[in-house]
């Protein structure tokens, strides 16, 4: 039986590791031909090898989402090598943990770097793939956060919280505008997910983990695979009448 994404071409940014890699694998398993995009070309290539080893279809592309011209170039490359994209997952993102009252230079650099990736990068890639998504009546899935709503009670850059509020606003604005073209735009709000992005913090600060888990009804941290189901739902026809929404995958963090 064909998978949920049979005949779809899906782009997943930041898919060399973590949540993006898990989503790329899940999409390939459900029949999509996946364009694995990452700033780390070696990581993207490794993910593609692993996807192909289990029978999936994927190709890798190295791109820095902060480079608008590079995003346009990779969109053209994907079109030429694979075809018309019908699913875009905007997963690429970074975080920092300097407080706003920390060293001024560090705070300014945090702000500039986080906004460059988490918001400008989101815009750059989405704009680059806009025409094929409109042509295919496609689906956009943005990776937001619990911090699209709250600033968690752990050391965390306010720039990250601001950027993730922006991701949710961007999702709703595009859903309202692109709905007439048949393009659906939604978001996923992960909670604390164990990824390479937070590996050092998890190893060095178990108290931080305890703060999260004490506030999480399911009592555990998430795994990248926990985000695959929501991504498949939003990318597939299962959510044919869903747009402008955010699916929380946070273990219940926002429930209490």
LINGINOR-V779683 format. One record per backbone hydrogen bond with DSSP energy under -0.5 kcal/mol. NH is the residue of the N-H (numbers start at 1). CO is the residue of the C=O. Records with the same first field share a line. If there is no record, write none. Layout:
# LINGINOR-V779683
NH = CO  CO
This chain:
# LINGINOR-V779683
5 = 30
6 = 3
7 = 31
8 = 5
10 = 8  33
11 = 87
12 = 35
13 = 89
14 = 37
15 = 12  37
17 = 14
20 = 14  17
21 = 17
22 = 18
23 = 19
24 = 20
25 = 21
26 = 22
27 = 23
28 = 24
29 = 25
30 = 26
31 = 28
32 = 27
33 = 8
34 = 32  57
35 = 10
36 = 34  59
37 = 12  35
38 = 61
41 = 39
44 = 40
45 = 41
46 = 42
47 = 43
48 = 44
49 = 45
50 = 46
51 = 47
52 = 48
53 = 49
54 = 50  51
55 = 52
56 = 51
57 = 32
58 = 56
59 = 34
61 = 36
63 = 38  61
65 = 63
67 = 64
68 = 66
71 = 67
72 = 68
73 = 69
74 = 70
75 = 71
76 = 72
77 = 73
78 = 74
79 = 75
80 = 76
81 = 77
82 = 78
83 = 78
85 = 83
86 = 9
87 = 9
88 = 139
89 = 11
90 = 88  141
91 = 89
102 = 99
107 = 103
108 = 104
109 = 105
110 = 106
111 = 107
112 = 108
113 = 109
114 = 110
115 = 111
116 = 112
117 = 113
118 = 114
119 = 115
120 = 115
121 = 116
122 = 117
123 = 119
124 = 120
125 = 121
126 = 122
127 = 123
128 = 124
129 = 125
130 = 127
133 = 129
134 = 130
135 = 131
136 = 132
137 = 134
138 = 133
139 = 86
140 = 184
141 = 88
142 = 140  186
143 = 90
144 = 142  188
146 = 190
148 = 145
149 = 146
150 = 146
152 = 150
154 = 152
157 = 96
160 = 157
161 = 157
162 = 158
163 = 159
164 = 160
165 = 161
166 = 162
167 = 163
168 = 164
169 = 165
170 = 166
171 = 167
172 = 168
173 = 169
174 = 170
175 = 171
176 = 172
177 = 173
178 = 174
179 = 175
181 = 178
182 = 179
183 = 178
184 = 138  182
186 = 140
187 = 245
188 = 142
189 = 247
190 = 188
191 = 249
193 = 191
194 = 222
195 = 193
198 = 195
199 = 196
202 = 198
203 = 199
204 = 200
205 = 201
208 = 205
209 = 205
210 = 206
211 = 207
212 = 208
213 = 209
214 = 210
215 = 211  212
216 = 213
217 = 215
218 = 251
219 = 216
222 = 192
224 = 194
226 = 223
227 = 224
228 = 225
229 = 225
231 = 227
232 = 228
233 = 229
234 = 230
235 = 231
236 = 232
239 = 233  236
240 = 237
242 = 239
243 = 241
244 = 185
247 = 187
248 = 246
249 = 189
253 = 250
255 = 252
256 = 252  253
